[in-house]
Amino acid sequence: MPTTATTVVTGGAGFLGSHLCEHLLGKGHRVICIDNLDTGSLENIDHIRDENFVFSNQDIVQPVYVEEPVDFIYHLASPAIPIDYARLPLYTLMVGSYGTHHMLGVAKFKRARILVASTSEVYGDPEIHPQPEDYWGNVNPIGPRSVYDEAKRYAEALTASYRREGLVDAAIVRLFNTYGPRMRAHDGRAIPTFLRQALQDKPLTVFGDGSQTRSFCYVDDQIRGLVALAESNVHLPVNIGNQDEYTLLQLAETVIEVTGSRSEIIHEPLPVDDPKIRQPDITRAKELLGWQPEVSLQDGLKKTIDEAGVERLVGQPG
């Protein structure tokens, strides 16, 4: 298949990045995957056997070097889960600042369109429900989650400034909870934790009373949204996520049902600054991109189990 574009994916050896690399290769892109493997893994990309795929071990906190012409950049790199940004707090801030600055510089030099991945965490513990893109958020700037929240908020401000100066063609995507094959079994997030526990018939640990809500988007839907935004002429921030909202207690019950587990549900103390509600308003994505998710939670969980396999979903700590 002849290449249609050359695309850089930062964080390309991570969960979401590796799926994006595969999708772009399927579209005929030449893909340059940049990752320093702090939170990504070669295991996520070692099955890719394509002459149009290049892996480059670079840390985007340092100046990034890409020799060839580039058409698109997907800037996904960042510690993105609490156990990682708690382990790497200052580095997480540096990725959002220096890393984003470096990738915007590459986009400027290469005249490439860049999509910068932000997060629903910029909304903090929201006062508006569901969350539209013009809501400015309710974030604790000094709490334990602030290194990630504020890194992403700064990355958005930096991207918007580059674009206002006429230096880059840029888009911002606010990603909501994503799940699917290649999640790390012990990453601490709800779906991989519940699947790991249920597949071993161990108790499912729900924080608090389980009434806090989340919206879970299957990875294939998320990737379609990312690509639709990158290949559009949209510059406004866009929420990409599933609008179906579940309490964590409902999620635990659904996981038990899908896996046929004999697990019981137990409760543990709620983490500091854990958002009470999280649901995207995806009106902008529907109207500007013609995008909306298609995979239900039940189907997505089944696909995750079938494609990832029980052994990887159970995994080993570390």
Secondary structure, DSSP 8 states (H G I E B T S, - for coil): -----EEEEETTTSHHHHHHHHHHHHTT-EEEEE--SSS--GGGTTT---TTEEEE---TTS-----S--SEEEE--S--SHHHHHHSHHHHHHIIIIIHHHHHHHHHHHT-EEEEEEEGGGGBS-SSSSB-TT---B--TTSTTHHHHHHHHHHHHHHHHHHHTT--EEEEEEE--EE-TT--TTS--HHHHHHHHHHTT--EEEETTS--EEE-EEHHHHHHHHHHHHTS---S-EEES---EEEHHHHHHHHHHHHT----EEEE---TT--S---B--HHHHHHH-------HHHHHHHHHHHH-HHHHH----
